[in-house]
Amino acid sequence: MATFNFNVGVLGHVDSGKTSLSKALSTVESTASFDKNPQSRERGITLDLGFSSFSVDIPEHLREAAPQCPSLQYTLVDCPGHASLIRTIIGGAQIIDLMILVVDVVKGMQTQTAECLVIGEITCDHMIVVLNKVDLIPPEKREAQVEKMKKKMQKTLESTKFRGCPICAVAAKPGGPEGDGSESLGLSELISVLKDNTYLPKRESSGPFIFSVDHCFSIRGQGTVMTGTTLSGSVAINDTIEIPSMKVTKKVKSIQMFKKPVDSIMQGDRAGICVTQFDPKHLERGLICTPGALPTVYGGIVSVDKISYYKGPVNSKAKFHITSGHETVMGRVSFFGLYQDSSVENGRFNFDCDYVYQDELLGRGRGADEEGGAPVKQFAVIEYERPVTCPQHCLVIGSKLDTDIHAHMCRLAFHGRLLEGFPDPQYQGTVLPRVRVYKTKVREGLVERCNDEYTVIGKNLFKKETNIQNFAGMKVTLSSGEQGVIEGGFGQSGKVKIRIPEGVTPETYQKYGGGSKKKGAKAQETSSEHQPIKICLTFKRYMYDPDRKMKQT
Ligand SMILES: Nc1nc2c(ncn2[C@@H]2O[C@H](COP(=O)(O)OP(=O)(O)OP(=O)(O)O)[C@@H](O)[C@H]2O)c(=O)[nH]1
């Protein structure tokens, strides 16, 4: 391979100048490279909407690591800025190695800038902030104002993983739409910062082949070409691929990278794949894969983290827009957590654990519930409103996209990974999967009387209609300190017989008397100045496991 490809996402608020920057970068560097080295003018085969590219000589620090690659191609993924296109942004962000966050230097951070930052935090480890439109600041004030904005940005980034990331000031298109005839400002510095921050991305050829198609067209007499980015695995000529949305398989006839035929491609490569003819109208965007690698799922178990910028509640049973890989559909979520981290082994969800149901997804290090704090791991069961096609372990983002975009609020609520998908349609909207999720329930009742030194009769612990037999054998604690075990119901009115293996204390016995009901009732009356003795029962009530409705904690 003579060129390696590095995918750069260009994200930011609407009108911050992402397209202008992508265009300026492609033009400037391609022309410059052309002067020095005609070979480096090679462009990616796709100059489709949002995709442009330029090549540079391989930077010094990568020369040793990639001796076979004299040139480096940057593919710029120009993501839309408009709030309504956030699904596309999330899709684009999953194929990038580095993110350029474009900020209007005059306006600073805006709502979608913040959302892009959140997406970057979830999907990407490397970022460069570009302060665009510096030409709008009068030259004499420019330096001071840019410095001020850089400081402000660094402060915003302080609490993110991008703390201290490079910030460059540019004017991608001085003068705005019509241009003022002057050259872009600051681009060569930006390119040099970009080169310094380029690394050899980890690319693996193992695992199933999954390819994100961003453009599809047919070539008469040859077939249909799908261009896009390889998300995982590899594919070679003559391999069979599946187009899940069309439910067909096709044979790979030829592959091109950088306009040159190649025999195979792997993770991270941008390429065009030519297969036997089909109508390109049926696949404008979407995923293709090794047959069977992209199952259709109706629900799933997802590891989740709350997005701290999201201000609304994230409650169980609520509906969110759920982006799973590259698809977004509505889904209902139910959250649950685990207090010891034994829940995921080799990337697989552990069904053999007891999980605590959560009415609300908790932020990290925040909140306290009956177990004394937020769980170390939180999960959600998701029920999609319609089936989705997505890879195992794909990125999942939950958002409220119907929030008014003028409300200036982050719409992204939580993110995680799909641990288990449910391929069975019976899960759709009806039966929750058999995950053992419980709520801790506490019931309180009162001692009515002592039957003898080893048995008390309790009241108000259960309702008349409760099947007390379900609670037989469970331990209770009396407020006077004794430990007891529920033996069963007593009579027809919901009373309960509790055995105290160690025997009741003399005080309790004296207070509630032994023997007959009458005597007990009398004893209670005469001790009315005393506090009644409470019976406390704590147990797990299972939500989703019909076989284990209840269990002692
Ligand atoms: N003055 C000035 N105007 C600029 C500069 N860069 C872009 N613009 C203008 O800002 C407006 C938006 O630029 P675009 O590049 O379309 O912005 P965008 O972020 O790609 O927009 P969306 O894709 O719609 O989100 C256009 O009118 C540009 O001409 C700049 O450096 N200086």
Ligand as a Chemical Component Dictionary entry (heavy atoms), coordinates in Angstrom:
data_LIG
# 
_chem_comp.id                   LIG 
_chem_comp.type                 NON-POLYMER 
_chem_comp.pdbx_formal_charge   0 
_chem_comp.three_letter_code    LIG 
# 
loop_
_chem_comp_atom.comp_id 
_chem_comp_atom.atom_id 
_chem_comp_atom.alt_atom_id 
_chem_comp_atom.type_symbol 
_chem_comp_atom.charge 
_chem_comp_atom.model_Cartn_x 
_chem_comp_atom.model_Cartn_y 
_chem_comp_atom.model_Cartn_z 
_chem_comp_atom.pdbx_ordinal 
LIG N1  N1  N 0 -16.325 35.892 6.892 1  
LIG C1  C1  C 0 -16.196 34.593 6.780 2  
LIG N2  N2  N 0 -17.250 33.846 6.407 3  
LIG C2  C2  C 0 -17.071 32.509 6.297 4  
LIG C3  C3  C 0 -15.839 31.877 6.555 5  
LIG N3  N3  N 0 -15.997 30.548 6.377 6  
LIG C4  C4  C 0 -17.272 30.355 6.015 7  
LIG N4  N4  N 0 -17.923 31.536 5.955 8  
LIG C5  C5  C 0 -19.329 31.744 5.590 9  
LIG O1  O1  O 0 -20.154 31.171 6.562 10 
LIG C6  C6  C 0 -21.325 30.602 5.955 11 
LIG C7  C7  C 0 -21.417 29.143 6.291 12 
LIG O2  O2  O 0 -20.339 28.433 5.729 13 
LIG P1  P1  P 0 -20.401 26.890 5.422 14 
LIG O3  O3  O 0 -19.031 26.472 5.086 15 
LIG O4  O4  O 0 -21.482 26.574 4.489 16 
LIG O5  O5  O 0 -20.815 26.394 6.868 17 
LIG P2  P2  P 0 -21.148 24.927 7.340 18 
LIG O6  O6  O 0 -20.705 24.837 8.758 19 
LIG O7  O7  O 0 -20.582 23.924 6.417 20 
LIG O8  O8  O 0 -22.691 24.917 7.239 21 
LIG P3  P3  P 0 -23.677 23.642 7.372 22 
LIG O9  O9  O 0 -23.069 22.514 6.582 23 
LIG O10 O10 O 0 -24.963 24.130 6.809 24 
LIG O11 O11 O 0 -23.742 23.349 8.802 25 
LIG C8  C8  C 0 -21.170 30.826 4.471 26 
LIG O12 O12 O 0 -21.899 31.968 4.136 27 
LIG C9  C9  C 0 -19.673 31.049 4.296 28 
LIG O13 O13 O 0 -19.386 31.871 3.199 29 
LIG C10 C10 C 0 -14.747 32.705 6.952 30 
LIG O14 O14 O 0 -13.624 32.248 7.200 31 
LIG N5  N5  N 0 -14.986 34.034 7.042 32 
# 
loop_
_chem_comp_bond.comp_id 
_chem_comp_bond.atom_id_1 
_chem_comp_bond.atom_id_2 
_chem_comp_bond.value_order 
_chem_comp_bond.pdbx_ordinal 
LIG N1  C1  SING 1  
LIG C1  N2  DOUB 2  
LIG C1  N5  SING 3  
LIG N2  C2  SING 4  
LIG C2  C3  DOUB 5  
LIG C2  N4  SING 6  
LIG C3  N3  SING 7  
LIG C3  C10 SING 8  
LIG N3  C4  DOUB 9  
LIG C4  N4  SING 10 
LIG N4  C5  SING 11 
LIG C5  O1  SING 12 
LIG C5  C9  SING 13 
LIG O1  C6  SING 14 
LIG C6  C7  SING 15 
LIG C6  C8  SING 16 
LIG C7  O2  SING 17 
LIG O2  P1  SING 18 
LIG P1  O3  DOUB 19 
LIG P1  O4  SING 20 
LIG P1  O5  SING 21 
LIG O5  P2  SING 22 
LIG P2  O6  DOUB 23 
LIG P2  O7  SING 24 
LIG P2  O8  SING 25 
LIG O8  P3  SING 26 
LIG P3  O9  DOUB 27 
LIG P3  O10 SING 28 
LIG P3  O11 SING 29 
LIG C8  O12 SING 30 
LIG C8  C9  SING 31 
LIG C9  O13 SING 32 
LIG C10 O14 DOUB 33 
LIG C10 N5  SING 34 
# 
